[in-house]
Amino acid sequence: MSFFTPIRMLVIGAIFVLAGMVLPLLMVVKVLESTLFLNFFSYVIGLVGTFFGIAGASMYVKYNRRK
């Protein structure tokens, strides 16, 4: 059994996208200091979350189409 099941990929993607939205919000309200690394990290984590979500959704459709 693989670790990356479609549902897990969707959940991981949603968490990453949510973190990619919350980090810039915390920087805007001055809870976190806005640094180049943190800006880049929040962008990358949102992008990776989007890819995980798309891959998880496509895997979910692929597996359920066979049934």
C-alpha positions in Angstrom: 0.0 0.0 0.0 1.4 3.3 -1.0 1.6 6.3 1.3 0.4 8.7 -1.3 -3.2 7.7 -1.7 -5.5 10.2 -3.4 -7.3 11.3 -0.2 -4.0 11.8 1.6 -2.6 13.8 -1.3 -5.8 16.0 -1.3 -5.5 16.5 2.5 -1.7 17.3 2.3 -2.4 19.7 -0.6 -5.1 21.5 1.3 -2.9 21.9 4.3 -0.1 23.2 2.2 -2.3 25.7 0.4 -3.8 26.8 3.7 -0.3 27.3 5.1 0.6 29.3 2.0 -2.4 31.6 2.6 -1.9 31.9 6.4 1.8 32.8 6.4 1.4 35.9 4.2 -1.6 37.0 6.3 0.5 36.7 9.5 3.2 38.8 7.8 0.7 41.5 6.8 -0.7 41.9 10.3 2.9 42.0 11.6 2.7 38.8 13.7 5.6 37.4 11.7 8.5 39.4 10.3 8.4 39.5 6.5 11.7 38.1 5.3 12.8 37.0 1.8 13.0 33.4 3.0 9.6 33.4 4.6 8.0 35.0 1.5 9.7 32.5 -0.8 8.7 29.6 1.5 5.1 30.6 1.7 5.0 30.9 -2.1 6.6 27.5 -2.6 4.4 25.8 -0.1 1.3 27.1 -1.7 2.5 26.0 -5.2 3.4 22.5 -3.9 0.0 22.3 -2.2 -1.7 23.2 -5.5 0.2 20.5 -7.3 -0.5 17.9 -4.6 -4.2 18.8 -4.8 -4.4 18.5 -8.6 -2.4 15.2 -8.5 -4.6 13.8 -5.7 -7.8 14.8 -7.5 -6.7 13.2 -10.8 -5.6 10.0 -9.0 -9.0 9.9 -7.2 -10.8 10.2 -10.5 -8.5 7.6 -12.1 -9.1 5.0 -9.3 -12.8 5.6 -9.1 -13.3 5.5 -12.9 -12.3 1.8 -13.0 -15.0 0.7 -10.6 
